[in-house]
Amino acid sequence: MDNSQLIDIFINRGLIDQYLAEDIISEVEGSGKELSEILADFEVIQTKEDIWPIIANELSVGMVDISNFTPAKGLLDLIPASTARMNGALPIKFDEQGLTVCLTNPLNPQTVEDLRFATGREIQLAIAPDHLIEKKINEVYGGTQHAMDDILGQLQLGFDAADGKNNMESEANSAPIIRYVDLVLFQAINEGASDIHFEPFESDFKIRYRVDGALYEMAPPPAHLSLAILSRIKVMSNMNIAEKRVPQDGRIVKQVGDKQVDMRVSTLPTQHGESIVLRVLDRSNINLDLEMLGMPANVFNYINETVRMPNGIFICTGPTGAGKTTTLYAALREINTVDSKLLTAEDPVEYDVDGIVQVPVDEGIGLTFSRILRAFLRQDPDRILVGEIRDVETAQIAIQASLTGHLVLSTLHTNDAPGAVTRLIDMGTEPFLVAASLEGVLAQRLLRTICKNCKTPYEPNDSVLSQLGISAHELGDKEFYTGKGCDVCDKTGYKGRRGLFELLNVTDPIRELITERAPSVVIKQKAIELGMQTLREDGLRNIYEGTTTIEEVLKYT
């Protein structure tokens, strides 16, 4: 819905004044949240669902409860599936007064006119929450794939590919394109996607999404629709639609079903158009409970003890998407109590957690990690989370914070735990400062787990075992498992992910090596002598427990 229309309704009804309206609009633009959520934050309404009775009152129509409502087939036949989806229209009843419908955007009078023309009947409005209407339309008219086929069919009708490419930007806000992009996002998010990729090539246009670390391809739309689809995403994320020469970053906050999903959007100019990737931050799909992350007991106990230390630095390391931030937030939740002041600096803020003061990095205005961290020291913190140590300045301030009585949690991009030590020194940090402040480093990976529904034992051949560094006579009675593939896991054999962990406990012997600028391989050898379990060894533990496959462990370690 148009935010300006909603704001006008609230002003006209005396619920807010012009000054508050300006503050609310500014907050919507700055936060990326939906207007209804901001209105609730400003205590104009109690919950974001309260906007619907106000809209119903403004339009002088009634509210209906559609949560347990299923239209009869005769009623559904009055509005074709493609028309219902494009207009966000759900038929409610048909009588002598006309056809009563619920609309996802009841404030748009053009939609009512379009439905009147398409059905040849008078249209009466009823009001229900838009996310319930979306859900019900998908239920009664078929699944998401049927919806995409319907919309693509409508887009193809009367659309000439040669002429269309020149007019695609004007098509970005057309109903079919809006509905199609919404359906793509809906399907990917419902599948549990962490990233959604829109990729233009010379002769085709691919849409792929990543689930449990693996990429899957959707049925692609016609290539000549790529510009309209990409433009629509840029509109949704408040980007400059005319700028196609440089990368841009944006944000989309969207209601998907009954949950709100935050997406970070990145564009990249390529030879055949802009490639766009959406990173999905579905907070309802995140487990921030340290006990549920699948850690070995010694790692779990160590992190629990470390986050309660009065000072020092604890680093979580691994590649992008390895779950580093999730682990650190789960650790923070263990100490998120009324007697602790917790501050975080992140790019971007991924999880909103009550009781933690969170600051988003904005390098465009000079709000860098180092500048925020310097300001943190004047905010009387107990624990500080720095999203990433990217440069020597941030590293030095983090060390200064730890040496002056603060516990600092952060991340680095290295392949293993000992590599984090040499990475800090390579940045330009003095080894004796690293040795004095660093308490521990946790390296981690995320690998797919075997689908419990189709899990089955199997015997690996000798060549696979040799890649793991073990021989058949060492196995004893150990069993290996794989997933055959079923409907639950979409024939992949995998469902869900869990972590692999490698913990470097920085004890006195390790501190001596750090001070001597020992290479990471020497530090690793010493840590293994002192009992460190490597990522590969933790992978073997998961294989023997039957939670993952040999192939997954070989892929990530």
ABEGO torsion letter per residue (X at the ends): XBAAAAAAAAAAAGABBAAAAAAAAAAAAAAGBBAAAAAAAAGABABAAAAAAAAAAAAGBBBBBAAABBBBAAAAAABBAAAAAAAGBBBABBBAAEBBBBBABAABAAAAAAAAAAAGBBBBBBBBBAAAAAAAAAAAAEBAAAAAAAAAAAAABGBBAAAAAAAAAAAAABAAAAAAAAAAAAAAAAAGBABBBBBBBAABBBBBBBBGGBBBBBBBBBAAAAAAAAAAAAAAAGBBAABAABBBBBBBBBBBEABBBBBBBBBBBBAAEBBBBBBBBBAAABBABAAAAGBBAAAAAAAAAAAABABEBBBBBEBBGAGAAAAAAAAAAAABBAABBBBBBBOBBABBBBGBBBBBBBAAAGBBAAAAAAAAAAAGBABBBBABBABAAAAAAAAAAAAAGBBBBBBBBBABAAAAAAAAAAAGBBAAAAAAABABBBBBBBBBBBBAAABBBBBBBAAAAAAAGBBAAAAEABBBBBBAEBAAAGGAGBBEBBBBBBBBBBBAAAAAAAAAGBBAAAAAAAAAAAGBBBAAAAAAAAAAAGABBAAAAAAAX
